[in-house]
Amino acid sequence: MENTLVDIERVSKVLKLLGDKTRLTIIGILKQRECCVCELFEVFDMSQPSISQHLRKLKDAGLVKEERRGQWIYYSLHTQSDTYGLMEDILNHIPDQSEKIQIILQNNPTARCGC
């Protein structure tokens, strides 16, 4: 992907958002697969509203996008964002989140919540 120059204020905002371990982990998971809140709830020791708040911040910054399917919302990386290249570079420096994805798959929360 071609590197795009991004306004320094925008880069600063992205780096602040991804400086939070939870949000960085969420982005790492979303790099590998889309998720709904109930799936992310399986791997974080926090309430669903807290996870939703993290997702809202990432969405407001244009880092993730959401797709409504019935009453459920699925989140994925916003690959068309002007900061996607920066986010991708950062993700290359953290471990992949396969273990957390395995927890999601094993617990199968979508069967319980109806996603």
Rosetta blueprint (number, residue, H / E / L):
1 M L
2 E L
3 N L
4 T L
5 L L
6 V L
7 D L
8 I H
9 E H
10 R H
11 V H
12 S H
13 K H
14 V H
15 L H
16 K H
17 L H
18 L H
19 G L
20 D L
21 K H
22 T H
23 R H
24 L H
25 T H
26 I H
27 I H
28 G H
29 I H
30 L H
31 K H
32 Q H
33 R L
34 E L
35 C E
36 C E
37 V H
38 C H
39 E H
40 L H
41 F H
42 E L
43 V L
44 F L
45 D L
46 M L
47 S L
48 Q H
49 P H
50 S H
51 I H
52 S H
53 Q H
54 H H
55 L H
56 R H
57 K H
58 L H
59 K H
60 D H
61 A L
62 G L
63 L L
64 V E
65 K E
66 E E
67 E E
68 R E
69 R E
70 G L
71 Q L
72 W E
73 I E
74 Y E
75 Y E
76 S E
77 L E
78 H L
79 T L
80 Q L
81 S L
82 D L
83 T L
84 Y H
85 G H
86 L H
87 M H
88 E H
89 D H
90 I H
91 L H
92 N L
93 H L
94 I L
95 P L
96 D L
97 Q L
98 S H
99 E H
100 K H
101 I H
102 Q H
103 I H
104 I H
105 L H
106 Q H
107 N H
108 N L
109 P H
110 T H
111 A H
112 R H
113 C H
114 G L
115 C L
